[in-house]
Amino acid sequence: MLKLYNSLTRKVELFKPAENMKVKMYTCGPSTYQLAHIGNYRTFLYEDILQRYLEYLGYKVDRLITVTDVEDKAVVQAKQEKRTLEELTAKNEQVFFQDFALLKIKVPQYAVRASGAVDQAAELTAKLVEKGYAYWYEYMGTENAYFNPLKFEGFGKLAHLDMGSWPKKKRRFHKDTYPGTPWNKGDFVLWHGCKSGDVCFDSQVGRGRPAWNLQDAAIVTKHLGFSVDVACGGVDNLVRHHDYTLAIAEAVSGQQFAKYWLHGEHLLVDGKKMSKSVGNVYYPKNLLEKGFGADQIRFFLIYGHYRRKLNFTFEKLEETSRKLDAFKMMVNDLQEVKSKKQGADVEVLISGIISEFRVHMDDDLDVKSAFDSLFQTIQKIYETRENLNVKQVSSIIGDLRWVDSVLQCIF
């Protein structure tokens, strides 16, 4: 049975959705003021593996991905490029979903822009003010709405934040995001009142735009409701972002927002964090230009436990590519078997293809162990290929196609 590590409890737990064989899944998506890099895609790929494996197990998955197209950084970037906000974000969003197709990442049922949930963001703001969790405050001549974390019992429970260190003096954080990953210990902005030169929307709380801190809660609650089974993202989301989303949704509804929280670790480059200033940021197109295939890129990014850091080097990419190619070569050769004779005694190995795959995948999505076990099994079968018959090969290939409905890099 599937077990997942839950960031909320810091335990590996048996997965059991609220509704039998149905899963509501929320995943943090891209900020489309810039292009997504391979580190971002590592996160989207473990989420894709999770969705595909749940579907493999028979669950119906309603998955949502948020698309941040309205935020401080996007407004600034659009001005720098002398484009409209829509032109900037639409261009990058197009590349994003092209990369999804390239890497065989299933597009979620709901892929929703923040600009498409402004009405819900305004509704949540109004309710939070009404309930006393939020308030209006004038900053630099503009009326903004702020959320007071001290009003929400259990704030910081996802990141296990020590609220004893919260400052006594009132502090407000006015920007959507701040550099680095320190906690902003104070009230965070929910709604930006309209100011000159900004992007503004009409809403029930006046002209303005939802802050990044509010957007995911607005998108998810609008399309999936106030309670989901699984919430996913990168480990960076454990600082501020997901605790904000949780607090907003639960403050309004009074019910648990998500039962299971999953967070994927960083992708490093030569042991260092990716940074434009260092010049070590790579995009899928850069790896394609180096001669690697899309299936090799996908395999590298999933071949390592999602909760452990993965170090990218071109040497390691070449190494994993050779491993995948060797596996695919064995599978292709097996498909050429035409014999109708009795066949070799490999029934135990054949019967283990699915069972071994599931054992490792049920263990918190251990893709690497699942593939390594599969590789050893197929290698043993391959060594007896001259004594296999068509029926046995058909069974092997059928099982591998089931496996590849999850991995998406074998066939």
KALIN-V156160 format. One record per residue. N is the residue number from 1. RES is the residue in one small letter. PHI is phi in radians with two decimals (999 if undefined). Layout:
# KALIN-V156160
N;RES;PHI + N;RES;PHI
This chain:
# KALIN-V156160
1;m;999 + 2;l;-1.17 + 3;k;-2.17 + 4;l;-2.26 + 5;y;-1.37 + 6;n;-1.78 + 7;s;-1.06 + 8;l;-1.17 + 9;t;-1.78 + 10;r;1.02 + 11;k;-2.39 + 12;v;-1.45 + 13;e;-2.19 + 14;l;-1.15 + 15;f;-1.43 + 16;k;-2.54 + 17;p;-1.21 + 18;a;-1.13 + 19;e;-2.00 + 20;n;-0.95 + 21;m;1.08 + 22;k;-2.24 + 23;v;-2.26 + 24;k;-1.80 + 25;m;-2.26 + 26;y;-1.94 + 27;t;-2.21 + 28;c;-1.20 + 29;g;-1.83 + 30;p;-1.45 + 31;s;-1.69 + 32;t;-1.52 + 33;y;-1.33 + 34;q;-2.54 + 35;l;-1.36 + 36;a;-1.37 + 37;h;-1.84 + 38;i;-1.16 + 39;g;-1.17 + 40;n;-1.08 + 41;y;-1.21 + 42;r;-1.06 + 43;t;-1.13 + 44;f;-1.13 + 45;l;-1.32 + 46;y;-1.18 + 47;e;-1.19 + 48;d;-1.13 + 49;i;-1.05 + 50;l;-1.05 + 51;q;-1.05 + 52;r;-1.13 + 53;y;-1.25 + 54;l;-1.06 + 55;e;-1.18 + 56;y;-1.02 + 57;l;-1.36 + 58;g;1.84 + 59;y;-1.35 + 60;k;-1.63 + 61;v;-1.90 + 62;d;-1.75 + 63;r;-1.97 + 64;l;-2.17 + 65;i;-2.17 + 66;t;-1.51 + 67;v;-2.16 + 68;t;-1.49 + 69;d;-1.97 + 70;v;-2.36 + 71;e;-2.80 + 72;d;-0.94 + 73;k;-1.09 + 74;a;-1.18 + 75;v;-1.08 + 76;v;-1.14 + 77;q;-1.11 + 78;a;-1.09 + 79;k;-1.16 + 80;q;-1.12 + 81;e;-1.54 + 82;k;0.98 + 83;r;-2.13 + 84;t;-1.34 + 85;l;-1.04 + 86;e;-1.10 + 87;e;-1.08 + 88;l;-1.09 + 89;t;-1.25 + 90;a;-1.14 + 91;k;-1.08 + 92;n;-1.25 + 93;e;-1.16 + 94;q;-1.07 + 95;v;-1.11 + 96;f;-1.02 + 97;f;-1.34 + 98;q;-1.15 + 99;d;-1.18 + 100;f;-1.02 + 101;a;-1.13 + 102;l;-1.03 + 103;l;-1.58 + 104;k;1.02 + 105;i;-1.56 + 106;k;-1.18 + 107;v;-1.25 + 108;p;-1.03 + 109;q;-1.02 + 110;y;-2.06 + 111;a;-2.10 + 112;v;-2.05 + 113;r;-1.30 + 114;a;-1.06 + 115;s;-1.16 + 116;g;-1.59 + 117;a;-2.26 + 118;v;-1.09 + 119;d;-1.08 + 120;q;-1.22 + 121;a;-1.08 + 122;a;-1.14 + 123;e;-1.09 + 124;l;-1.11 + 125;t;-1.03 + 126;a;-1.06 + 127;k;-1.18 + 128;l;-1.17 + 129;v;-1.16 + 130;e;-1.07 + 131;k;-1.45 + 132;g;1.58 + 133;y;-1.45 + 134;a;-2.33 + 135;y;-2.72 + 136;w;-1.65 + 137;y;-2.61 + 138;e;-1.48 + 139;y;-2.28 + 140;m;0.91 + 141;g;1.43 + 142;t;-2.18 + 143;e;-1.45 + 144;n;-1.92 + 145;a;-1.86 + 146;y;-2.23 + 147;f;-1.74 + 148;n;-1.71 + 149;p;-1.03 + 150;l;-1.20 + 151;k;-1.43 + 152;f;-1.76 + 153;e;-1.16 + 154;g;1.55 + 155;f;-1.03 + 156;g;1.50 + 157;k;-1.20 + 158;l;-1.27 + 159;a;-1.49 + 160;h;0.99 + 161;l;-1.31 + 162;d;-1.40 + 163;m;-1.30 + 164;g;-1.16 + 165;s;-1.63 + 166;w;-1.18 + 167;p;-1.13 + 168;k;-1.33 + 169;k;-1.35 + 170;k;-1.10 + 171;r;-2.32 + 172;r;-2.24 + 173;f;-1.99 + 174;h;-1.69 + 175;k;-1.55 + 176;d;-1.12 + 177;t;-2.39 + 178;y;-2.24 + 179;p;-1.12 + 180;g;1.33 + 181;t;-2.23 + 182;p;-1.40 + 183;w;-1.31 + 184;n;-1.50 + 185;k;-1.49 + 186;g;3.05 + 187;d;-1.40 + 188;f;-1.89 + 189;v;-1.25 + 190;l;-1.84 + 191;w;-2.42 + 192;h;-1.59 + 193;g;-1.15 + 194;c;-1.25 + 195;k;-2.27 + 196;s;-1.01 + 197;g;1.47 + 198;d;-1.62 + 199;v;-1.56 + 200;c;-2.28 + 201;f;-2.19 + 202;d;-1.37 + 203;s;-2.73 + 204;q;-1.21 + 205;v;-1.85 + 206;g;1.77 + 207;r;-1.31 + 208;g;2.83 + 209;r;-2.61 + 210;p;-1.23 + 211;a;-1.25 + 212;w;-0.99 + 213;n;-1.05 + 214;l;-1.70 + 215;q;-1.09 + 216;d;-1.12 + 217;a;-1.05 + 218;a;-1.17 + 219;i;-1.12 + 220;v;-1.14 + 221;t;-1.18 + 222;k;-1.22 + 223;h;-1.88 + 224;l;-2.00 + 225;g;1.64 + 226;f;-1.57 + 227;s;-2.49 + 228;v;-2.16 + 229;d;-1.46 + 230;v;-2.29 + 231;a;-2.14 + 232;c;-2.29 + 233;g;3.12 + 234;g;-1.49 + 235;v;-1.10 + 236;d;-1.06 + 237;n;-1.20 + 238;l;-1.28 + 239;v;-1.73 + 240;r;1.29 + 241;h;-1.00 + 242;h;-1.28 + 243;d;-1.18 + 244;y;-1.15 + 245;t;-1.03 + 246;l;-1.04 + 247;a;-1.10 + 248;i;-1.10 + 249;a;-1.13 + 250;e;-1.28 + 251;a;-1.14 + 252;v;-1.34 + 253;s;-1.62 + 254;g;1.38 + 255;q;-2.16 + 256;q;-1.10 + 257;f;-1.32 + 258;a;-2.49 + 259;k;-1.43 + 260;y;-2.11 + 261;w;-2.10 + 262;l;-2.04 + 263;h;-2.39 + 264;g;-1.61 + 265;e;-1.40 + 266;h;-1.25 + 267;l;-1.72 + 268;l;-1.69 + 269;v;-2.18 + 270;d;0.90 + 271;g;1.40 + 272;k;-2.10 + 273;k;-1.17 + 274;m;-1.16 + 275;s;-2.69 + 276;k;-1.11 + 277;s;-1.16 + 278;v;-1.43 + 279;g;1.45 + 280;n;-2.04 + 281;v;-1.60 + 282;y;-2.09 + 283;y;-2.02 + 284;p;-0.88 + 285;k;-1.10 + 286;n;-1.13 + 287;l;-1.32 + 288;l;-1.09 + 289;e;-1.13 + 290;k;-1.48 + 291;g;1.73 + 292;f;-1.49 + 293;g;-1.54 + 294;a;-1.07 + 295;d;-1.17 + 296;q;-1.22 + 297;i;-1.16 + 298;r;-1.03 + 299;f;-1.07 + 300;f;-1.01 + 301;l;-1.32 + 302;i;-1.74 + 303;y;-1.50 + 304;g;2.86 + 305;h;-1.08 + 306;y;-1.10 + 307;r;-1.61 + 308;r;-2.05 + 309;k;-1.06 + 310;l;-2.11 + 311;n;-1.76 + 312;f;-1.60 + 313;t;-2.44 + 314;f;-1.18 + 315;e;-1.14 + 316;k;-1.21 + 317;l;-1.13 + 318;e;-1.12 + 319;e;-1.12 + 320;t;-1.20 + 321;s;-1.14 + 322;r;-1.11 + 323;k;-1.12 + 324;l;-1.11 + 325;d;-1.09 + 326;a;-1.13 + 327;f;-1.13 + 328;k;-1.14 + 329;m;-1.11 + 330;m;-1.09 + 331;v;-1.10 + 332;n;-1.11 + 333;d;-1.15 + 334;l;-1.08 + 335;q;-1.20 + 336;e;-1.51 + 337;v;-1.14 + 338;k;-2.10 + 339;s;-1.13 + 340;k;-1.99 + 341;k;-1.27 + 342;q;-1.01 + 343;g;1.69 + 344;a;-1.33 + 345;d;-1.47 + 346;v;-2.16 + 347;e;-1.05 + 348;v;-1.11 + 349;l;-1.12 + 350;i;-1.10 + 351;s;-1.17 + 352;g;-1.50 + 353;i;-1.02 + 354;i;-1.28 + 355;s;-1.10 + 356;e;-1.20 + 357;f;-1.04 + 358;r;-1.19 + 359;v;-0.97 + 360;h;-1.35 + 361;m;-1.19 + 362;d;-1.16 + 363;d;-1.56 + 364;d;0.99 + 365;l;1.02 + 366;d;-1.44 + 367;v;-1.10 + 368;k;-1.05 + 369;s;-1.13 + 370;a;-1.09 + 371;f;-1.23 + 372;d;-1.07 + 373;s;-1.11 + 374;l;-1.09 + 375;f;-1.03 + 376;q;-1.09 + 377;t;-1.11 + 378;i;-1.15 + 379;q;-1.10 + 380;k;-1.15 + 381;i;-1.16 + 382;y;-1.05 + 383;e;-1.15 + 384;t;-1.93 + 385;r;-1.03 + 386;e;-1.19 + 387;n;-1.88 + 388;l;-1.49 + 389;n;-2.02 + 390;v;-1.04 + 391;k;-1.10 + 392;q;-1.14 + 393;v;-1.10 + 394;s;-1.04 + 395;s;-1.14 + 396;i;-1.08 + 397;i;-1.14 + 398;g;-1.07 + 399;d;-1.14 + 400;l;-1.15 + 401;r;-1.18 + 402;w;-1.09 + 403;v;-1.05 + 404;d;-1.31 + 405;s;-1.13 + 406;v;-1.71 + 407;l;-1.27 + 408;q;1.05 + 409;c;-2.56 + 410;i;-1.63 + 411;f;-1.82
